[in-house]
């Protein structure tokens, strides 16, 4: 493993810790605000930015993003995202501390699996890693467009069969993944001017959906699902679209297992205790049960 890759992965760990703590602060602040509406974006934005607790959480998330962008400039996208996916363990532990409850067996299992995946990833780095070669702009745009279409389908159709916070978390995570892949292009050698637009659009729309989800569901459900998708999708994109290589032999198998483990750990932590509402049964720091129609 090169020095730059090691530095990039260390920064990724700092980034995911700061970002996930920021998510928790945003959740508690957004849950205490009057109902946010996607139909009244300026009013909702004013409510958020004038809330000091929310602004602090967003500042932490923004700081985490700047560190994340630096990590992407130093290390391959798939490796950085694997570290970030393991950060959902941070989300679980800090959420438990902030709400004064113990992690459930499923949540604890998710943390253990995610950490095991990070250990497997570290071992797999013994075979070295490279950043791959830049994918074609056409292939990248097709990928980003397909992800955006899936997010829109989740919002328009998925909410008819899924709890609102689950649908918002999934769609938000998919949009965040657009920002993540675009950030890798911007920090690399791609057409920066074009992909800056998709960075802003992906992160902006994803952030808006998460705030709406925070008002109707627990932080671990909404942010956990968003974290799962925003890391699993770029991991695949790094290999398929950006052609980042996977080690051969046993180390290659271990790398693949690490990707699966961190994603599985995030999935376990993201599952709501009450699948009918998307709310954690215990310790949810949402002040009141707002109707799902208010969050859209």
WOWO-V103636 format. One record per residue. N is the residue number from 1. RES is the residue in one letter. PHI is phi in degrees with one decimal (none if undefined). Layout:
# WOWO-V103636
n=N res=RES phi=PHI
n=N res=RES phi=PHI
This chain:
# WOWO-V103636
n=1 res=X phi=none
n=2 res=X phi=-73.7
n=3 res=X phi=-63.9
n=4 res=X phi=-66.4
n=5 res=X phi=-64.8
n=6 res=X phi=-60.8
n=7 res=X phi=-64.9
n=8 res=X phi=-63.6
n=9 res=X phi=-69.9
n=10 res=X phi=-63.9
n=11 res=X phi=-64.6
n=12 res=X phi=-62.3
n=13 res=X phi=-66.1
n=14 res=X phi=-63.2
n=15 res=X phi=-60.9
n=16 res=X phi=-67.6
n=17 res=X phi=-65.9
n=18 res=X phi=-64.3
n=19 res=X phi=-64.1
n=20 res=X phi=-70.0
n=21 res=X phi=-65.7
n=22 res=X phi=-62.2
n=23 res=X phi=-57.7
n=24 res=X phi=-64.6
n=25 res=X phi=-66.9
n=26 res=X phi=-62.4
n=27 res=X phi=-59.2
n=28 res=X phi=-63.7
n=29 res=X phi=-69.9
n=30 res=X phi=-65.8
n=31 res=X phi=-65.1
n=32 res=X phi=-89.8
n=33 res=X phi=-86.0
n=34 res=X phi=-58.3
n=35 res=X phi=-57.4
n=36 res=X phi=-87.4
n=37 res=X phi=-129.2
n=38 res=X phi=-66.7
n=39 res=X phi=-80.2
n=40 res=X phi=-126.5
n=41 res=X phi=-62.5
n=42 res=X phi=-67.3
n=43 res=X phi=-62.7
n=44 res=X phi=-65.5
n=45 res=X phi=-63.1
n=46 res=X phi=-62.4
n=47 res=X phi=-59.1
n=48 res=X phi=-71.4
n=49 res=X phi=-70.6
n=50 res=X phi=-88.0
n=51 res=X phi=-91.2
n=52 res=X phi=-62.5
n=53 res=X phi=-61.3
n=54 res=X phi=-67.6
n=55 res=X phi=-60.8
n=56 res=X phi=-64.8
n=57 res=X phi=-62.7
n=58 res=X phi=-67.2
n=59 res=X phi=-63.2
n=60 res=X phi=-65.5
n=61 res=X phi=-63.2
n=62 res=X phi=-64.7
n=63 res=X phi=-62.9
n=64 res=X phi=-61.7
n=65 res=X phi=-64.7
n=66 res=X phi=-61.8
n=67 res=X phi=-67.3
n=68 res=X phi=-61.4
n=69 res=X phi=-61.5
n=70 res=X phi=-65.6
n=71 res=X phi=-61.9
n=72 res=X phi=-66.5
n=73 res=X phi=-72.6
n=74 res=X phi=-107.4
n=75 res=X phi=-135.6
n=76 res=X phi=-60.4
n=77 res=X phi=-57.5
n=78 res=X phi=-62.8
n=79 res=X phi=-73.0
n=80 res=X phi=-61.0
n=81 res=X phi=-67.9
n=82 res=X phi=-64.7
n=83 res=X phi=-63.7
n=84 res=X phi=-63.7
n=85 res=X phi=-63.7
n=86 res=X phi=-65.1
n=87 res=X phi=-66.0
n=88 res=X phi=-64.8
n=89 res=X phi=-63.3
n=90 res=X phi=-60.6
n=91 res=X phi=-57.8
n=92 res=X phi=-65.3
n=93 res=X phi=-66.4
n=94 res=X phi=-67.5
n=95 res=X phi=-60.9
n=96 res=X phi=-63.6
n=97 res=X phi=-67.6
n=98 res=X phi=-71.3
n=99 res=X phi=-96.4
n=100 res=X phi=69.4
n=101 res=X phi=-127.6
n=102 res=X phi=-86.8
n=103 res=X phi=-66.8
n=104 res=X phi=-71.8
n=105 res=X phi=-59.9
n=106 res=X phi=-64.6
n=107 res=X phi=-65.3
n=108 res=X phi=-62.9
n=109 res=X phi=-60.8
n=110 res=X phi=-62.8
n=111 res=X phi=-62.9
n=112 res=X phi=-62.0
n=113 res=X phi=-64.6
n=114 res=X phi=-63.6
n=115 res=X phi=-65.5
n=116 res=X phi=-60.1
n=117 res=X phi=-63.5
n=118 res=X phi=-65.3
n=119 res=X phi=-64.2
n=120 res=X phi=-62.4
n=121 res=X phi=-62.9
n=122 res=X phi=-60.7
n=123 res=X phi=-65.4
n=124 res=X phi=-64.9
n=125 res=X phi=-70.0
n=126 res=X phi=-61.4
n=127 res=X phi=-85.0
n=128 res=X phi=81.0
n=129 res=X phi=-155.4
n=130 res=X phi=-135.7
n=131 res=X phi=-80.8
n=132 res=X phi=72.7
n=133 res=X phi=-113.4
n=134 res=X phi=-65.7
n=135 res=X phi=-77.0
n=136 res=X phi=-71.5
n=137 res=X phi=-60.7
n=138 res=X phi=-63.0
n=139 res=X phi=-63.8
n=140 res=X phi=-67.4
n=141 res=X phi=-64.4
n=142 res=X phi=-62.3
n=143 res=X phi=-60.8
n=144 res=X phi=-62.9
n=145 res=X phi=-64.3
n=146 res=X phi=-64.1
n=147 res=X phi=-64.2
n=148 res=X phi=-62.2
n=149 res=X phi=-64.7
n=150 res=X phi=-63.7
n=151 res=X phi=-60.7
n=152 res=X phi=-65.6
n=153 res=X phi=-64.4
n=154 res=X phi=-62.4
n=155 res=X phi=-69.7
n=156 res=X phi=-85.8
n=157 res=X phi=-110.9
n=158 res=X phi=-62.0
n=159 res=X phi=-70.8
n=160 res=X phi=-78.3
n=161 res=X phi=-121.3
n=162 res=X phi=-115.0
n=163 res=X phi=-58.9
n=164 res=X phi=-54.2
n=165 res=X phi=-64.2
n=166 res=X phi=-67.4
n=167 res=X phi=-62.5
n=168 res=X phi=-66.8
n=169 res=X phi=-65.2
n=170 res=X phi=-64.8
n=171 res=X phi=-63.2
n=172 res=X phi=-62.1
n=173 res=X phi=-64.7
n=174 res=X phi=-63.2
n=175 res=X phi=-68.5
n=176 res=X phi=-60.6
n=177 res=X phi=-64.1
n=178 res=X phi=-62.3
n=179 res=X phi=-63.7
n=180 res=X phi=-65.4
n=181 res=X phi=-62.9
n=182 res=X phi=-64.9
n=183 res=X phi=-62.6
n=184 res=X phi=-60.9
n=185 res=X phi=-66.4
n=186 res=X phi=-62.7
n=187 res=X phi=-82.9
n=188 res=X phi=-103.5
n=189 res=X phi=-122.1
n=190 res=X phi=-83.5
n=191 res=X phi=-72.5
n=192 res=X phi=-56.9
n=193 res=X phi=-57.1
n=194 res=X phi=-71.7
n=195 res=X phi=-79.1
n=196 res=X phi=-60.8
n=197 res=X phi=-63.1
n=198 res=X phi=-72.5
n=199 res=X phi=-61.5
n=200 res=X phi=-65.3
n=201 res=X phi=-65.2
n=202 res=X phi=-64.0
n=203 res=X phi=-70.2
n=204 res=X phi=-64.0
n=205 res=X phi=-67.8
n=206 res=X phi=-62.9
n=207 res=X phi=-62.7
n=208 res=X phi=-61.6
n=209 res=X phi=-66.2
n=210 res=X phi=-64.8
n=211 res=X phi=-63.3
n=212 res=X phi=-65.3
n=213 res=X phi=-65.4
n=214 res=X phi=-61.6
n=215 res=X phi=-78.4
n=216 res=X phi=-119.9
n=217 res=X phi=-149.4
n=218 res=X phi=-75.3
n=219 res=X phi=-61.5
n=220 res=X phi=-68.3
n=221 res=X phi=-73.5
n=222 res=X phi=-69.5
n=223 res=X phi=-69.3
n=224 res=X phi=-64.2
n=225 res=X phi=-64.9
n=226 res=X phi=-62.8
n=227 res=X phi=-64.1
n=228 res=X phi=-57.1
n=229 res=X phi=-70.1
n=230 res=X phi=-70.7
n=231 res=X phi=-107.4
n=232 res=X phi=-65.6
n=233 res=X phi=-65.2
n=234 res=X phi=-64.7
n=235 res=X phi=-59.3
n=236 res=X phi=-66.7
n=237 res=X phi=-62.2
n=238 res=X phi=-59.6
n=239 res=X phi=-82.7
n=240 res=X phi=-80.1
n=241 res=X phi=-97.0
n=242 res=X phi=-94.6
n=243 res=X phi=60.0
n=244 res=X phi=-75.8
n=245 res=X phi=-73.5
n=246 res=X phi=-112.0
n=247 res=X phi=-56.0
n=248 res=X phi=-88.7
n=249 res=X phi=70.6
n=250 res=X phi=-63.8
n=251 res=X phi=-66.7
n=252 res=X phi=-66.1
n=253 res=X phi=-63.4
n=254 res=X phi=-67.3
n=255 res=X phi=-62.6
n=256 res=X phi=-62.6
n=257 res=X phi=-63.2
n=258 res=X phi=-63.3
n=259 res=X phi=-60.9
n=260 res=X phi=-64.8
n=261 res=X phi=-65.1
n=262 res=X phi=-67.0
n=263 res=X phi=-69.6
n=264 res=X phi=-65.4
n=265 res=X phi=-62.0
n=266 res=X phi=-64.0
n=267 res=X phi=-63.9
n=268 res=X phi=-62.4
n=269 res=X phi=-71.9
n=270 res=X phi=-82.9
n=271 res=X phi=-68.4
n=272 res=X phi=-70.8
n=273 res=X phi=-68.3
n=274 res=X phi=-116.9
n=275 res=X phi=-62.3
n=276 res=X phi=-74.6
n=277 res=X phi=-121.0
n=278 res=X phi=81.7
n=279 res=X phi=-97.6
n=280 res=X phi=-66.6
n=281 res=X phi=-69.6
n=282 res=X phi=-119.1
n=283 res=X phi=76.1
n=284 res=X phi=-67.8
n=285 res=X phi=-96.4
n=286 res=X phi=-102.2
n=287 res=X phi=-74.7
n=288 res=X phi=-155.0
n=289 res=X phi=-87.3
n=290 res=X phi=-85.5
n=291 res=X phi=-65.2
n=292 res=X phi=-63.0
n=293 res=X phi=-68.1
n=294 res=X phi=-78.2
n=295 res=X phi=-91.1
n=296 res=X phi=-114.5
